[in-house]
Amino acid sequence: MSGSAATMKIVIGESLAGKIAVAAFAQRGVAISRFSPALWSRIGALTEEYRTRFGDTPPGGIEALAAGRNLYKAAGVDPTRRRPASEALLRRILQGKDLYRINSAVDCCNFCSLRYMLPMGLYDAEKIEGDRCEIRLGLAGESYEGHGKELVTLHGQIAAADGAGPFGHPSSDSTRTAVSVSTRNLLWIVFAPYGIQPGELETCVKSCIATVTEHCGGTADRIPDPALEARGI
């Protein structure tokens, strides 16, 4: 993939049609650092805000997590068995732990996922095979090596797939398309329930673009969401 949205297409597979929505953009020409003090200041402030707001409230009692859980439920996935990345991030900070520190781009994605309580995937656009990304349910036998070297099984799970097969999942992405400090072009996908309000999703995406542009530079190209287009939005 060239890293441009001019040729990239996001397709919702039949198995998830009318069940999920996605918002995506390509960020070209980024300069990724190992650590951004300014970004981590924002992460620290959001962490303290959430610890104060939610305290010891169990995840099931946090209304903000409903969107991510509804996304999984609509796809027939139990969100308590494999949690959306946004929920996993929140659970981590409410346990008194800091977020993982990876690099400025991935940290931006985790910050935005935590801020908007929606699972998001971030990928090295140059490692994606072809110009078509299909969001579908994983097939029997499909899996990939995830971050931390664990094997992520995808049968019956929401998956983002290119010409070489699945590379992304709202809980854990693959090492094949992992973002590093040498990455120059990004593909960012926000996973959302089909019934999300378009204005809410648009606000989220604009904030994601602003955040990664501020801390990693580059230029964003929006990629149309076919699910929203089908609804005339």
Secondary structure as GFF3:
##gff-version 3
##sequence-region A 1 233
A	DSSP	beta_strand	9	12	.	.	.	ID=ss1
A	DSSP	three_ten_helix	14	16	.	.	.	ID=ss2
A	DSSP	beta_strand	20	28	.	.	.	ID=ss3
A	DSSP	alpha_helix	37	54	.	.	.	ID=ss4
A	DSSP	three_ten_helix	59	61	.	.	.	ID=ss5
A	DSSP	three_ten_helix	63	65	.	.	.	ID=ss6
A	DSSP	alpha_helix	66	74	.	.	.	ID=ss7
A	DSSP	alpha_helix	85	94	.	.	.	ID=ss8
A	DSSP	alpha_helix	104	116	.	.	.	ID=ss9
A	DSSP	beta_strand	120	124	.	.	.	ID=ss10
A	DSSP	three_ten_helix	125	127	.	.	.	ID=ss11
A	DSSP	beta_strand	132	137	.	.	.	ID=ss12
A	DSSP	beta_strand	143	145	.	.	.	ID=ss13
A	DSSP	three_ten_helix	147	149	.	.	.	ID=ss14
A	DSSP	beta_strand	151	153	.	.	.	ID=ss15
A	DSSP	beta_strand	158	162	.	.	.	ID=ss16
A	DSSP	beta_strand	165	168	.	.	.	ID=ss17
A	DSSP	beta_strand	185	193	.	.	.	ID=ss18
A	DSSP	alpha_helix	198	216	.	.	.	ID=ss19
A	DSSP	beta_strand	219	223	.	.	.	ID=ss20
A	DSSP	alpha_helix	226	230	.	.	.	ID=ss21
###
